[in-house]
């Protein structure tokens, strides 16, 4: 926590909490993207998934969870819906018949190109909230935080994904 994020009475001041501020920035970007993309374009998460697949075509759904940070059940539902819309293709991997390799279809590539323009405009608007000299510093700081998260995960210290608990039947 940074200095000043605790109030005198021991309360928590959200206006100084980096975690809250990052969340608010994410919400602001979501609003900018939605406005730029309009109702007919991809959602922010669909765009993120297609952008990840553009660089990792044929990735397994498990790998896509790691790449995008989208939780397993949400990603599975997104893939299902995007398959129905013809944006993706999916097939079993040769290495593991239980895993699915996901790829972008021709329609998905077209949707990605269109949505990329909206995302670029939203990204520019997001950064325009900062003075020009601070924009690259801000992106660099975010990159460093993201790298710290990747290092933590690579070292096996990530928080395990929430799994449903099984209830034992009482006899």
Beta strands, then each sheet from edge to edge (+ up, - down):
strand 1: 59-60
strand 2: 88-92
strand 3: 100-104
sheet 1: 1+ 3- 2+
end
